[in-house]
Amino acid sequence: MLLGDAVEDPLNLLFDSAAEIFGSHAIGVMLTGVGNDGAEGFGQIKDKGGITIAQDMQCCVYPNLTQNAIEMGTVTTIADERQLPGVIENSVS
């Protein structure tokens, strides 16, 4: 990819890379956003034994990203914005 080329699904690319490099040690966190980017990459993390955390749709200004990942079954944990820090901390301990 050349500098300046658009990446169609940057979150999927990010999460795929994390799954490939870190395997079962990968932790993906998805917050509010529009579209469906990231759900497939979350699946890669989950398939490699990693942890995928999504912000609760009720707390999202734009819930599409998290909703798509949850509906695809690629999310291991759902947490609201107050719970997220503790869930992440517990995941790395």
N, C-alpha and C positions, 0 to 999 in steps of 0.2 A: 504494500500500500504506500503510495506516495503522499508526502505531506500535503494537506489540503484536500485530499480525497474524502468524501463523506463516508462514514460508516453507518450502514443502515440500522443495525441493532447494537448499539454500543454496550448496553447492559448485558445482553447475551454474550457478547465477546468478552467482556470483563469477567462475568461469572464462569464462562467456559474455561478461560485462562486460569482462574483461581482453582477450579476443580482439577485441571490438568496438573498444575504445579504443586498444589498443597494437598490434594486428595482428601482423605478423611479429616484433615486438619483445617479445611476451609470452612469459613463462616461467612455466609452471605446475608446482608441486611437490605431489605427493600422498603422504601418509604413511599410516601404519596407521589403520584405522578399520573400522566396521561398515556394511554396506549397499552400495548402488551409486551413490550420489550422487557427482557429479563426472566420471564417465566421459564423458557427453555433452558437458559443458563442455570437457573435455580435447580432444574431437574438434573443437570450434570453434577452439581455439587452434591445433591441428595444421593444420586446414584453412586457416587464415590465415597459415601459415608460421612459427608460433611453436614453441617447444620445450616438450615435456611430459616431466617427470621423475617416475618413480614409485619409491618405496622397494621394494626386492626383497622379495617375499612371504615368503621364508625368514626375514627379519629382523623381520617385523611380528607384533605380539602379536595383532592382529585384521587379517588380510590381505584381507578382503572388498573394501574400496575399491580397493586396488591391483590385486587379481585381476580385478575387473570391468573396469577401465580397460585392463589388459593384454589381456584376452580380446577386448575390443571393438576392439583395434588402434589405440587412441588415444594410446599411450605411445611417445615417441621414444627414451627412455633409461631403463634400469632400473639402479639402483645400491643397494648396501647402505649402512648408516648411516655407515660410515667413508668411503665414496666420495662421498657426497652433497655435502659442501662443495666438493670439487674439481670435480665435475661442474657445479655451479651457477656456480662461479667461472669455469670455462672457457666456460660459456655466455654470460657477459656480457662476455668479453674480445674 
